[in-house]
Amino acid sequence: MRKLMPFCLMLLCLSSSSQKMNEEETKLRSSADFSSFLSAVKNNNTKGCLCKSNEFVVFSFSTKANKTASLCVTKKITTTSGYLIYRFGTKAKNELTFPSDTLNSFSQFSFAHYNRGGGKQNAAMNINSFRFTNGGYTYTLYENWNSEDDRYSKGIIAENNKTSKNTTINAKVKVIGSLYPFTYTNMVTESDEL
């Protein structure tokens, strides 16, 4: 009985810590294809982004105001560990980090994707939106392509949830990574709202 006690205490600790993960997070992590996602982002250049040494950059860009927006993911993700995190600011001053609860990070983001093929004659396009809500604002990272003028647009939109006023911050030309890997991995909640 005495030898069994430490084992029981260990199980109790494990079960109580796993209860901190919300139901949606558990569901997302159990169905996600982490290996495909990490393979898609592991070679992204991290120079100039706000990701830490234990993270891969998923999508990052600088703005005209010399700020950086970075979406980062830990290099190791399992059903019980790892996180997805957004940072905005500079290396010297981080203005926004989301979420603060990294244990339930995947369930705090949503992703929408629309793809229409057929070339210019069919107005082909690819639209990717990655969204989260924080402090009365909904933030949407976007990455879009339109075949009619072969134009790419990338950046972030901050919408005030009370006034519905939008502020769009366009990415400068150089963008690291892509939102596209979210289309096939089930890592975050799917959304219909582009």
Secondary structure as UniProt FT lines:
FT   TURN            2..3
FT   HELIX           4..18
FT   TURN            19..20
FT   HELIX           23..31
FT   HELIX           34..41
FT   TURN            42..43
FT   TURN            47..48
FT   TURN            53..54
FT   STRAND          55..62
FT   TURN            64..65
FT   STRAND          68..74
FT   STRAND          84..89
FT   STRAND          94..98
FT   HELIX           102..104
FT   HELIX           106..108
FT   STRAND          110..116
FT   HELIX           120..122
FT   STRAND          125..134
FT   TURN            135..136
FT   STRAND          137..146
FT   TURN            147..150
FT   STRAND          151..160
FT   TURN            161..163
FT   STRAND          166..170
FT   STRAND          175..177
FT   HELIX           180..184
FT   STRAND          189..190
//
